[in-house]
Amino acid sequence: MTAHKVLLAAVLATFIMIHTVDSKASPGTGTKVSELNSQIVQEVREVLKTPYLKFSSENLTGKVKVITQVRKDGKIIFKNIQGVNENLVSNVIDKLNSLNLWTSTDYSNREFIYEIKYKD
């Protein structure tokens, strides 16, 4: 249990480092797209703060690249999640797939790319 508390504290400390690497959006919608981007970052941070882990593993260090996309109906999906640490990627996939995110259809076919850094 102590290992989980230490791991949770380390993971929470690194969530501050979540940031946008790239955003493919038209320049005419700058403020609205940045607001949507901030909303996605906030939602991802919140779901990853929960202490539940898919399985017990002491090695959840690494980086995960997350690509989100807005479908034509406005649903925000996690199109691709990649990383070297398979335990970390599997945990992030399960947590992000638990989210049910929607936005305006004005943003359809927009992609946002994020990099999440975890430290032990």
Protein Blocks (a to p, Z undefined) as FASTA:
>chain_A
ZZmmmmmmmmmmmmmmgccfbdcddfklmmmmmmmmmmmmmmmmmmmmpmbdfbdcfblg
dcddddddddfkopacdfbacdfblmlmmmmmmmmmmpccdddfklgoiacdddddddZZ
